[in-house]
């Protein structure tokens, strides 16, 4: 199982703050997870396939789409943040 967390406006748009995904045997990459979420259609397609940028973290470290995900990992999605 992979624990997936949604933060800030993504949590509000998707109506959930977390879920567990079974990703079968072996490993996948973050892009495969994004593609799976996008394929749900509706708001999921808008959030993960639209024009709004979405940042990703893997085990609490900023990550890239090609980063590998393994069973037991935590993946987080959040909007870009700005500081001032």
Rosetta blueprint (number, residue, H / E / L):
1 X L
2 X E
3 X E
4 X E
5 X E
6 X E
7 X L
8 X H
9 X H
10 X H
11 X H
12 X H
13 X H
14 X H
15 X L
16 X L
17 X L
18 X E
19 X E
20 X E
21 X E
22 X L
23 X L
24 X L
25 X L
26 X L
27 X L
28 X E
29 X E
30 X H
31 X H
32 X H
33 X H
34 X H
35 X H
36 X H
37 X H
38 X H
39 X L
40 X L
41 X L
42 X H
43 X H
44 X H
45 X H
46 X H
47 X H
48 X H
49 X H
50 X L
51 X L
52 X L
53 X L
54 X L
55 X E
56 X E
57 X E
58 X E
59 X L
60 X L
61 X E
62 X E
63 X L
64 X L
65 X L
66 X L
67 X L
68 X E
69 X E
70 X L
71 X L
72 X L
73 X L
74 X E
75 X E
76 X E
77 X E
78 X E
79 X L
80 X L
81 X L
82 X L
83 X L
84 X L
